[in-house]
Amino acid sequence: MSHPLVECIPNFSEGRRQDVIAAIADEVRRTSGARLLDVQADGSHNRCVITFVGSLTAVKAAALGAARRAVELINMTTHRGEHPRLGAVDVIPLVPISGVTMDECVTAARDLGRQLWESLRVPVYFYAEAATRPQRRWLPDIRAGEYEGLVQKMADPSWAPDVGAPTPHPTAGATVVGARRPLIAYNINLTTTDVEVAKTIARTVRERGGGLMHVQAMGVVSESGRAQVSMNLLDYAATSLARAVEVVRTEAARYAVEIEDSEVVGIIPLDAVADVARACLRLKNFRREQILEARLIE
Amino acid sequence: MSHPLVECIPNFSEGRRQDVIAAIADEVRRTSGARLLDVQADGSHNRCVITFVGSLTAVKAAALGAARRAVELINMTTHRGEHPRLGAVDVIPLVPISGVTMDECVTAARDLGRQLWESLRVPVYFYAEAATRPQRRWLPDIRAGEYEGLVQKMADPSWAPDVGAPTPHPTAGATVVGARRPLIAYNINLTTTDVEVAKTIARTVRERGGGLMHVQAMGVVSESGRAQVSMNLLDYAATSLARAVEVVRTEAARYAVEIEDSEVVGIIPLDAVADVARACLRLKNFRREQILEARLIE
């Protein structure tokens, strides 16, 4: 039996003061049932991203604890950084990994948003799958105007927060909370150095070009000088890694180009790897529990 | 970081008395650091197989505890069953899963064998990778003659045990301890009902037929009536699942037959699944630690 597993990847507006970043991460470390996986800070963005996993209950508690510390320690009135941001606790996405539904994550995101308002007095917008209306689905739309434009934005009734008063927290601004599918960052390198081929394939493959649903793609030059189709798969259960590869392979063949190799950037859920094996081997009746290590997850 | 993980799959000569089977399994359950995964009993074989994992230290302790109970509770002088067996604790294989080498498992198997003799007075043979000479590599060779033939077999100097006196334990016989790679049981179903095609492919593919190293294969009829190549992959790191499939596909094409689907029977290590993804997607630089769940294993 594998336990319900949720990933949480909050972004905080501090990327320089190591003591502040450590204090925020410590709140996750000391939360029973939450497991801290990664802390990444970017000085020029002046922003850090903390990755942790656990049950819904543990993840909510860890996120609230970390947010409390961030609100205490970060002052947005003097914050400068290259990355767009709305508040000290800029965004908190919840991601269902296994044994938990998207609906449950949406409910948890809404709970967490209410707690942020009730205990920290930070107004909250819900985004992605937790959005309360279509125009709040995309993070960049909510973030437009940034912290500095919040007073004016929140005075507009159409941008009243989903939870809390329509005025920003004086030093912590506002926070965006939501639920989304795990994202897989995946690059396919081609047997050509002609980046135009990669760009053309990317335009055909991606959702925005009428291609595969839940796929973002662009053509770039790889580190080794190859043309590369760089993709984000936003819902691997609907549009799998294996399907994306097949479509890129077919499109590349039009230009007498092949797939040289590919790479997963960062983290990938076990179920996505198992799906590749299922597709590649035409496996039938293959269950996650047949993977030895899947039975050992705490 | 994932912890060193060893699998242990001891076979005991009791498949009918549930209280005895439970008492043996309880020894594993109560060993700190060992995790009981499965208990399977077969009444007609009069034999049970207990699967557990843990660190080398935990696995050795759990195996010794379970063996002590089995020696107490099983009397081979009255044991009857269809499966060949040499003793109450018939065989104890140690299998490296991750973060541990085969050499370490061989050393652990030798330690465990000495403990079985010193604390339980059961003489021990080492087999598979832990064998002390080539003729003791294969379990069926060691088991030939079974419990009933042990007094005579052990009197033959070439069959003196590796540890202990050359006479069987009066009620527990002898035990075989060793280390081997994880075995993957894998069946490929063909788009034909002609079992002769599967048999011919199996003969070509398997090591014994001059085919792939570390592959056992036979042609059978599947439950749904298809011709099936039924395989054991004895060392997936050397001969991968993906390679076995490619060779079967190529051979099948000679008879205008294709692969319909395939199935993994029982348990498969995570690394073997990751290897399929690597081969199928031509993944470069893909690390086990990129799989989210691999970082959560206790």
Boltz contact constraints between the chains, C-beta under 6 A:
constraints:
  - contact:
      token1: [A, 37]
      token2: [B, 295]
      max_distance: 6.0
  - contact:
      token1: [A, 245]
      token2: [B, 281]
      max_distance: 6.0
  - contact:
      token1: [A, 261]
      token2: [B, 282]
      max_distance: 6.0
  - contact:
      token1: [A, 261]
      token2: [B, 284]
      max_distance: 6.0
  - contact:
      token1: [A, 262]
      token2: [B, 281]
      max_distance: 6.0
  - contact:
      token1: [A, 262]
      token2: [B, 282]
      max_distance: 6.0
  - contact:
      token1: [A, 262]
      token2: [B, 283]
      max_distance: 6.0
  - contact:
      token1: [A, 263]
      token2: [B, 284]
      max_distance: 6.0
  - contact:
      token1: [A, 264]
      token2: [B, 286]
      max_distance: 6.0
  - contact:
      token1: [A, 264]
      token2: [B, 290]
      max_distance: 6.0
  - contact:
      token1: [A, 267]
      token2: [B, 290]
      max_distance: 6.0
  - contact:
      token1: [A, 267]
      token2: [B, 292]
      max_distance: 6.0
  - contact:
      token1: [A, 268]
      token2: [B, 290]
      max_distance: 6.0
  - contact:
      token1: [A, 269]
      token2: [B, 292]
      max_distance: 6.0
  - contact:
      token1: [A, 270]
      token2: [B, 291]
      max_distance: 6.0
  - contact:
      token1: [A, 270]
      token2: [B, 293]
      max_distance: 6.0
  - contact:
      token1: [A, 273]
      token2: [B, 277]
      max_distance: 6.0
  - contact:
      token1: [A, 273]
      token2: [B, 291]
      max_distance: 6.0
  - contact:
      token1: [A, 276]
      token2: [B, 277]
      max_distance: 6.0
  - contact:
      token1: [A, 276]
      token2: [B, 280]
      max_distance: 6.0
  - contact:
      token1: [A, 277]
      token2: [B, 273]
      max_distance: 6.0
  - contact:
      token1: [A, 277]
      token2: [B, 276]
      max_distance: 6.0
  - contact:
      token1: [A, 280]
      token2: [B, 276]
      max_distance: 6.0
  - contact:
      token1: [A, 280]
      token2: [B, 280]
      max_distance: 6.0
  - contact:
      token1: [A, 281]
      token2: [B, 245]
      max_distance: 6.0
  - contact:
      token1: [A, 281]
      token2: [B, 262]
      max_distance: 6.0
  - contact:
      token1: [A, 282]
      token2: [B, 261]
      max_distance: 6.0
  - contact:
      token1: [A, 282]
      token2: [B, 262]
      max_distance: 6.0
  - contact:
      token1: [A, 283]
      token2: [B, 262]
      max_distance: 6.0
  - contact:
      token1: [A, 284]
      token2: [B, 261]
      max_distance: 6.0
  - contact:
      token1: [A, 284]
      token2: [B, 263]
      max_distance: 6.0
  - contact:
      token1: [A, 286]
      token2: [B, 264]
      max_distance: 6.0
  - contact:
      token1: [A, 290]
      token2: [B, 264]
      max_distance: 6.0
  - contact:
      token1: [A, 290]
      token2: [B, 267]
      max_distance: 6.0
  - contact:
      token1: [A, 290]
      token2: [B, 268]
      max_distance: 6.0
  - contact:
      token1: [A, 291]
      token2: [B, 270]
      max_distance: 6.0
  - contact:
      token1: [A, 291]
      token2: [B, 273]
      max_distance: 6.0
  - contact:
      token1: [A, 292]
      token2: [B, 267]
      max_distance: 6.0
  - contact:
      token1: [A, 292]
      token2: [B, 269]
      max_distance: 6.0
  - contact:
      token1: [A, 293]
      token2: [B, 270]
      max_distance: 6.0
  - contact:
      token1: [A, 293]
      token2: [B, 297]
      max_distance: 6.0
  - contact:
      token1: [A, 295]
      token2: [B, 37]
      max_distance: 6.0
  - contact:
      token1: [A, 296]
      token2: [B, 297]
      max_distance: 6.0
  - contact:
      token1: [A, 297]
      token2: [B, 293]
      max_distance: 6.0
  - contact:
      token1: [A, 297]
      token2: [B, 296]
      max_distance: 6.0
  - contact:
      token1: [A, 298]
      token2: [B, 298]
      max_distance: 6.0
